[in-house]
């Protein structure tokens, strides 16, 4: 009885279009199986390569097929067409070597009615070489067209690949753009804001953002390395980074460049961003030794957090080294610092709100003047660029001088456009931020001391109020942030005026020293 020849089936599609126009893997598999039955072959193994496979995966599957054939002594491979098997000379040479090692080995290209073997005639080998060359030309030409398309896409301000988390792709083929994903974008923005506070490590953000509801596109947890990549991606403030180069983007930014820059500083300065731990001390990386600048280290003893000087050799001569401080003692020293910046009552806060609204009118006038000036700068830059280009065409100025004028004018225009954008974003923030700072100052101690406040929330509050804290012996010296340093000088005066006003009101008369509408608070009723 004659033995049945065993064979391997090899199918591959290169694009979605092939999948949809009769070249699908299933269609190829049916064709090859029918051919095997018709010619008395036994199909023992099927190798399939989908349109989504990378070049590395294609090569891996190709090699696995030949290894399987050698291991199981299979001498026949069935494939639909030559360009389904190989599109480069290297793979064609490997197939040739495999064929010539054994006279019984064959590769059948079913649709082309062509069989490649050691005994293939010269003119048929020429056909094989020509079709491999044509397939290689097709691949090279396709690569050139793809690169040309990517370059044009970048010139239009669009990323030629899938956008990062927080954005989605819409539109038809050839006209696809990236827009913010309504579901994920708020989480990504929140992630930037949390990390910029300096209170979260990337490891901790994994836990916090998962708890908040952030999920990857596969509905899983966004890992530490991925979060680091997202925080480093300029796409979120309106730029496109592709193959190491930065281009202007046409998509809507999710965050401001200022927030992005603040995050980059935190990513670089690892020491100021605490590593993730299950139990996080409130003052981790918040206090430095006033004498030598070393960061105070925290550890738990008998249920309490204690801060002490680091034991690094370079700080061995510091006199503060032997001091241990309980977290509660640090908090007792900081609570009076909250009082220094706080409005005394809710009534003071309401009057401040009214005063801020009235002063906001002056801010709008200033912004209008600044907007007009920036618009003038942009128009002047455009005129310079156009004039330099005309002079270059008329050969009135050297090409090098023209390029310099156009480069400088373009830079001036971009800076003015960025300033104009920030101006638009800040028009309402002047009043909103002012009121929020005063309200936070009033309630900061209550927020910090609340039983519901987590260590992360307490750390966030500290970062708003203090730029840093210095330890000198057993005393804490606070350095306020810019906004709260202003309140240190501002609020005592305001509180005193209100105290005098209320005292005179209680007596039923006005003091000659207390105006009915204090100068520092115009508009008080």
C-alpha positions in Angstrom: 0.0 0.0 0.0 1.4 3.4 -1.0 2.0 5.8 1.9 0.2 9.2 1.9 2.5 12.2 1.7 2.3 14.6 4.6 2.1 18.3 4.1 2.1 21.6 5.9 -0.3 24.4 5.0 0.9 28.1 5.2 -1.6 31.0 5.0 -1.0 34.7 5.4 -2.9 38.0 5.0 -1.2 41.4 5.0 -4.0 43.9 5.5 -7.7 44.3 6.4 -8.5 44.8 2.8 -7.2 41.4 1.9 -9.2 40.0 4.8 -12.4 41.6 3.4 -11.9 40.7 -0.3 -11.6 37.0 -0.4 -8.1 36.5 0.8 -9.0 35.7 4.4 -7.1 33.1 6.3 -10.1 30.9 6.4 -10.5 31.2 2.6 -6.9 30.3 2.1 -7.1 27.3 4.5 -10.1 25.9 2.6 -8.3 26.3 -0.7 -5.2 24.6 0.5 -7.1 21.7 2.2 -9.1 21.1 -1.0 -5.9 21.0 -3.0 -4.3 18.6 -0.5 -7.3 16.2 -0.8 -7.4 16.4 -4.6 -3.7 15.5 -4.8 -3.7 12.8 -2.2 -1.8 14.8 0.5 -2.4 14.6 4.3 -2.5 18.1 5.9 -0.9 17.6 9.3 -0.2 21.2 10.4 -1.5 24.7 9.6 0.5 27.9 10.1 -1.5 31.1 9.9 -0.2 34.8 10.0 -2.9 37.5 10.5 -2.8 41.1 9.2 -1.9 42.4 12.7 1.3 40.4 13.0 4.6 42.3 13.2 7.6 41.6 10.9 9.3 39.8 13.8 6.2 37.6 14.4 6.1 36.8 10.6 9.7 35.7 10.6 9.2 33.7 13.8 6.3 31.8 12.3 8.2 31.2 9.0 11.1 29.7 10.9 8.8 27.6 13.1 7.2 26.1 9.9 10.6 25.1 8.5 11.7 23.7 11.9 8.5 21.7 12.1 9.0 20.3 8.6 12.6 19.2 9.4 11.7 17.7 12.7 8.8 15.6 11.4 10.4 14.9 8.0 7.6 16.6 6.0 8.6 17.3 2.5 5.7 19.3 1.0 4.5 22.8 1.9 1.3 24.2 0.4 0.9 28.0 0.0 -1.6 30.1 -2.0 0.8 32.3 -3.9 4.5 33.2 -3.9 4.0 36.6 -2.1 2.1 34.7 0.7 5.3 32.8 1.5 8.0 35.4 1.1 8.5 39.0 0.1 12.3 39.3 0.6 15.4 37.7 -0.9 16.6 36.4 2.4 13.6 34.2 3.0 13.6 33.1 -0.7 17.2 32.0 -0.2 16.2 30.0 2.9 13.4 28.3 0.9 15.9 27.5 -1.9 18.3 26.0 0.6 15.6 23.9 2.2 14.4 22.6 -1.3 17.9 21.7 -2.5 18.7 19.6 0.6 16.3 16.9 -0.4 15.0 15.9 -3.9 11.6 15.0 -2.4 11.0 18.5 -1.0 8.5 20.7 -2.8 6.6 24.0 -2.3 3.2 24.1 -4.1 1.9 27.6 -5.0 -1.7 26.6 -5.6 -3.2 29.6 -7.3 -0.2 30.1 -9.6 -0.1 26.4 -10.5 3.6 26.4 -9.8 5.7 23.8 -7.9 9.2 24.7 -6.6 11.6 21.8 -6.2 15.2 20.8 -6.7 14.3 19.6 -10.2 12.5 22.7 -11.2 13.5 23.8 -14.7 15.6 26.8 -15.4 12.9 29.0 -16.9 10.6 28.1 -14.0 13.3 29.1 -11.5 13.5 32.4 -13.4 9.7 32.8 -12.8 10.3 32.1 -9.1 13.1 34.7 -8.9 11.1 37.3 -10.8 8.0 36.9 -8.6 10.1 37.1 -5.5 11.7 40.3 -6.9 8.3 41.7 -7.7 7.0 40.8 -4.2 10.1 42.6 -2.7 9.5 45.6 -4.9 5.9 45.7 -3.7 7.0 45.6 -0.1 9.6 48.3 -0.6 7.2 50.5 -2.5 4.5 50.0 0.1 7.0 51.0 2.8 7.8 54.2 0.9 4.1 55.1 0.5 3.5 54.4 4.2 6.4 56.7 5.2 5.1 59.4 2.8 1.7 59.1 4.4 3.1 59.3 7.9 5.1 62.4 7.0 2.0 64.1 5.6 0.0 63.1 8.6 2.7 64.7 10.9 2.7 67.9 8.7 -1.0 68.2 9.3 -0.5 67.8 13.1 -1.8 64.3 13.6 -0.1 61.3 15.1 0.2 58.5 12.5 -0.3 55.8 15.0 -2.7 55.0 17.8 -3.0 57.9 20.3 -2.1 57.4 24.0 -4.6 56.6 26.7 -7.2 59.4 27.1 -7.7 59.9 23.4 -9.5 57.9 20.7 -9.5 57.8 16.9 -12.5 58.9 14.8 -13.2 59.4 11.1 -12.9 57.4 7.9 -9.8 55.9 6.4 -7.5 58.7 5.2 -9.3 61.2 7.3 -8.8 59.9 10.8 -8.2 62.3 13.7 -7.7 62.0 17.4 -10.1 63.4 20.0 -10.3 63.2 23.7 -11.9 60.1 25.1 -14.8 61.3 27.3 -14.5 58.3 29.6 -10.7 58.1 30.2 -9.5 61.7 29.6 -10.6 63.0 33.1 -8.7 60.2 34.8 -5.5 60.9 32.8 -5.7 64.6 33.7 -6.3 63.7 37.4 -3.2 61.5 37.2 -1.0 64.4 36.0 -2.4 66.7 38.8 -1.8 64.1 41.5 1.8 63.4 40.4 2.6 67.2 40.1 1.7 67.6 43.8 4.8 65.6 44.7 2.8 63.4 47.0 2.6 60.3 44.8 5.1 57.9 43.3 4.3 56.2 40.0 3.9 52.9 42.0 1.3 54.6 44.2 -0.5 56.1 41.3 -1.1 52.6 40.0 -3.2 51.8 43.1 -4.8 55.2 43.4 -5.9 55.6 39.7 -7.2 52.0 39.6 -9.3 52.8 42.7 -10.5 56.0 41.0 -11.6 54.0 37.9 -8.8 54.3 35.4 -8.5 51.2 33.2 -6.3 50.3 30.2 -7.8 49.7 26.8 -7.9 46.0 27.7 -9.9 46.9 30.8 -7.0 46.1 33.1 -4.8 48.0 35.5 -2.5 50.6 34.1 1.0 49.5 35.3 3.9 51.5 36.7 6.0 51.6 33.5 3.0 52.6 31.4 2.0 55.4 33.8 5.6 56.7 33.6 5.3 56.7 29.8 2.0 58.5 29.9 3.4 61.2 32.2 6.3 61.7 29.8 4.2 62.0 26.7 4.1 65.6 25.2 0.9 64.6 23.3 -1.1 65.6 26.3 -0.2 69.3 26.1 -0.6 69.5 22.3 2.6 68.2 20.8 3.3 65.0 18.7 6.4 63.0 19.4 7.2 60.5 16.6 10.5 58.7 16.3 12.2 61.0 18.7 11.1 64.2 17.0 8.6 66.7 18.4 6.0 68.2 16.1 3.1 70.7 16.6 -0.2 68.8 17.1 -3.6 69.6 15.8 -5.5 67.8 18.5 -7.0 69.4 21.6 -4.6 69.4 24.6 -5.7 67.7 27.7 -3.4 69.6 30.1 -1.4 72.8 30.1 2.3 72.9 29.3 3.0 74.3 32.7 1.4 71.2 34.3 3.4 68.9 32.0 6.7 70.7 32.9 5.9 70.4 36.6 5.4 66.7 36.2 8.7 66.3 34.3 10.6 68.0 37.1 9.0 65.5 39.6 9.9 62.6 37.3 13.6 63.6 37.3 13.8 64.6 41.0 13.2 61.1 42.5 14.0 62.1 46.1 11.1 64.5 46.4 8.7 61.8 45.2 8.3 59.2 47.9 8.3 55.5 47.0 5.1 53.6 47.5 4.5 52.0 50.9 1.3 50.5 52.3 1.5 53.0 55.2 2.7 56.4 54.1 4.0 58.9 56.7 2.5 62.3 56.2 5.8 64.1 56.3 7.8 61.7 54.0 10.2 63.8 51.9 8.6 67.0 53.3 11.2 68.1 56.0 14.9 68.8 55.5 17.5 69.5 58.1 18.1 73.3 58.3 21.8 72.8 59.1 22.9 70.3 56.4 19.9 70.0 54.1 19.5 66.2 54.6 16.0 64.8 54.1 14.4 63.7 57.4 13.7 59.9 57.4 10.5 58.5 59.0 9.9 55.1 60.7 7.2 53.6 63.0 7.9 52.8 66.7 5.1 51.4 68.9 2.3 52.7 66.6 3.8 56.2 66.2 5.7 57.8 63.3 9.1 59.2 64.3 11.3 61.5 62.1 15.1 61.5 62.4 18.2 62.5 60.6 19.5 60.2 57.8 22.6 58.2 58.7 24.5 58.8 55.5 28.2 59.3 56.0 28.3 62.7 54.4 26.0 64.1 57.1 27.9 62.6 60.0 29.0 66.0 61.4 25.5 67.5 61.6 24.4 68.3 65.2 20.8 67.6 64.5 21.5 64.0 63.8 20.5 62.6 67.2 17.1 64.3 67.4 13.9 62.2 67.0 10.5 63.9 66.6 7.0 62.3 66.8 4.6 63.2 64.0 2.1 64.6 66.5 4.8 67.1 67.8 5.4 68.3 64.3 1.7 68.8 63.8 1.4 70.8 67.0 4.1 73.2 65.7 2.4 73.6 62.3 -1.2 74.3 63.5 -0.4 77.9 64.6 1.1 78.4 61.1 -2.4 77.6 59.7 -3.9 80.3 61.9 -1.5 83.0 60.6 -3.0 82.7 57.1 -6.6 82.1 57.9 -9.5 84.6 57.8 -11.0 84.8 61.3 -14.6 84.2 60.2 -16.8 83.3 57.3 -17.9 86.9 57.1 -14.3 87.9 56.3 -14.2 85.3 53.6 -17.5 86.6 52.0 -16.2 90.2 51.9 -12.9 88.9 50.4 -14.9 87.2 47.7 -16.8 90.4 46.8 -13.5 92.3 46.7 -11.9 89.8 44.4 -14.9 90.0 42.0 -14.6 93.8 41.8 -10.8 93.7 41.3 -11.3 91.0 38.6 -12.7 93.8 36.4 -9.3 95.5 36.4 -7.7 92.2 35.5 -10.0 91.8 32.5 -8.9 95.3 31.3 -5.3 94.4 31.7 -5.8 91.1 29.8 -7.5 92.9 27.0 -4.5 95.3 26.6 -2.1 92.3 26.7 -4.2 90.4 24.2 -4.1 93.3 21.7 -0.3 93.5 22.1 0.2 89.8 21.6 -2.0 89.9 18.5 0.1 92.8 17.1 3.3 90.8 17.7 1.8 87.8 15.8 0.8 90.0 12.8 4.2 91.6 12.7 5.9 88.2 12.7 3.7 87.1 9.8 4.7 90.2 7.9 8.4 89.7 8.5 8.2 86.1 7.4 6.3 87.0 4.2 8.6 89.9 3.5 11.8 87.8 4.0 10.4 85.1 1.6 9.6 87.7 -1.1 13.1 89.3 -0.7 14.6 85.9 -1.1 12.7 85.2 -4.3 13.7 88.6 -5.7 17.3 87.9 -4.6 17.4 91.1 -2.5 18.9 89.3 0.6 21.1 86.2 0.9 19.3 82.9 1.6 21.1 82.4 4.9 19.8 85.8 6.2 16.3 85.0 5.0 16.3 81.7 6.9 17.5 83.5 10.0 14.8 86.2 9.8 12.1 83.5 9.2 13.4 81.3 12.0 13.5 84.2 14.6 10.0 85.5 13.5 8.5 82.0 13.7 9.9 81.6 17.2 8.5 85.0 18.3 5.1 84.1 16.8 5.0 80.7 18.6 5.9 82.3 21.9 3.2 85.0 21.4 0.6 82.3 20.5 1.5 80.3 23.6 1.2 83.4 25.8 -2.2 84.2 24.1 -3.4 80.8 24.9 -2.4 81.0 28.5 -4.1 84.4 28.7 -7.3 83.0 27.6 -7.1 80.1 30.1 -6.3 82.5 33.0 -9.1 85.1 32.6 -11.4 83.5 35.1 -8.8 81.7 37.1 -7.6 84.9 38.7 -10.8 85.3 40.7 -11.4 81.5 41.2 -7.8 80.8 42.5 -7.9 83.9 44.8 -11.1 82.8 46.5 -10.0 79.2 46.7 -6.8 80.1 48.4 -8.6 82.2 51.0 -11.2 79.5 51.6 -8.5 76.8 52.0 -6.6 79.0 54.5 -9.8 79.3 56.6 -10.4 75.6 56.7 -6.9 74.1 56.3 -6.5 73.0 60.0 -10.0 71.5 60.1 -9.3 69.6 56.9 -5.9 68.3 58.1 -7.3 67.3 61.5 -10.4 65.6 60.2 -10.8 61.9 61.0 -11.7 61.3 57.3 -8.5 62.8 56.0 -6.1 60.2 54.6 -2.3 60.6 54.7 -2.3 61.3 51.0 -4.9 64.1 51.4 -2.9 65.6 54.3 0.3 65.6 52.2 -1.6 67.3 49.4 -2.8 70.0 51.8 0.8 70.5 53.1 2.1 70.9 49.5 -0.5 73.7 48.9 0.5 75.6 52.1 4.2 75.0 52.5 7.0 74.9 49.9 9.2 73.1 52.4 9.7 72.6 56.1 13.1 72.9 57.9 14.1 71.1 61.1 16.5 73.0 63.5 17.2 71.0 66.6 13.6 70.1 67.6 11.9 73.2 66.0 10.1 73.2 62.7 10.6 76.3 60.5 7.9 76.6 57.7 8.5 78.1 54.3 5.2 79.0 52.8 4.3 78.7 49.1 4.1 82.0 47.2 0.3 82.3 47.6 0.3 81.5 51.3 3.3 83.7 52.0 1.2 86.6 50.7 -1.5 85.6 53.2 1.0 85.7 56.0 1.4 89.4 55.4 -2.1 90.1 54.2 -4.5 88.3 56.6 -3.4 89.8 60.0 -4.1 93.3 58.6 -7.5 92.3 57.3 -8.5 90.4 60.4 -7.5 93.4 62.6 -9.6 95.8 60.5 -12.6 93.5 60.9 -12.0 93.1 64.6 -12.0 96.9 65.1 -15.0 97.2 62.8 -17.0 94.7 64.9 -15.9 96.3 68.2 -17.2 99.7 67.0 -20.4 98.1 65.7 -21.0 96.5 69.1 -20.5 99.9 70.8 -23.0 101.5 68.3 -20.5 104.0 66.9 -17.7 104.3 64.4 -14.1 105.1 65.1 -12.5 107.9 63.1 -9.7 105.4 62.4 -12.0 102.8 60.8 -13.6 103.7 57.4 -16.9 102.2 56.6 -15.3 100.5 53.5 -11.7 99.6 54.4 -9.1 100.5 51.7 -7.7 97.0 51.6 -11.2 95.7 51.0 -12.9 98.0 48.4 -16.6 97.4 48.0 -17.4 96.2 51.6 -21.0 97.0 52.5 
